[in-house]
């Protein structure tokens, strides 16, 4: 047979494509998972920054014990997903927007509502006063009336509350020398402060201070009387500015017994008026001082002597 008569052989080769070569949209799913995880991460960071320590403790306790009922009973807990499921009770953060769900007479629900301890209550009040201090500092910086005197306004937090001190400067005293007569700019400061003080629910105490210089030669009138008169003069201007009279819990004159600059007793900064936005604890102590005085029995005079017979 000649070469021309040989049969033609056709070889067909099939190209095999490896599985998974075309990934499709699987990367989109992975990217969506990543974005969701990052969003949850930043949400946790925001919650940690926006909540106080007691509030974070309340959230933590909620997730540690999500079921509204505790115990070993085989009865399913009345959560939304059975035992260990999500509770229908709200997380108590202590804010004004906390509204209880369901029947308020439910003993289990009432058991979950925790009463803040005195330490937690003091911490919350300290945080409120810190916020109040920051708000007042911003108000002073934005006020055209107060901005020139910001160096004479000292703000700090004390155990009694937020203290606002109006201090003398060498060339800008608050009062006439040796007098309780206010300078015009001191009146301006107090009139501006009266609006701010009237917006907060706390009561205030007003204290007058002097340095060690004896301003008066009048017999029986010294720095004690002068400091008390200056505190009362400040009170009258605050009332003139619109502050409610009931907000004043105490007006005191301390003379030079509590110096601001102990190293220099005659420093003008020692001549000052202190206005304290009081904590509830300090307010209660101030208002109860008169309640502790003994009440005379019927028929007995205030000094304890029996009445004289007619």
Secondary structure, 3 states (H helix, E strand, C coil): CCHHHCCCCCCCCCCCCCCCCCCCCHHHHHHHHHHHHHHHHHHHHHHHHHCCHHHHHHHHHHHHCCCCCCCCCCCCCCCCCCCCCCCCCCCCCCCCCCCCCCCCCCHHHHHHCCCCCHHHHHHHHHHHHHHHHHHHHHHHHHCHHHHCCHHHEEEEEECCEEEEEEECECCECCECCCCCCECHHHHHHHHHHHHHHHHCCCCEEEEEECCCCCCCCCCCCCHHHHHHHHHHHHHHHHHHCCCCHHHEEEEEECCCCCCCCCCCCCCHHHCEEEEEEECHHHHHHHHCCHHHCCCCCCCECCCCCECCCC
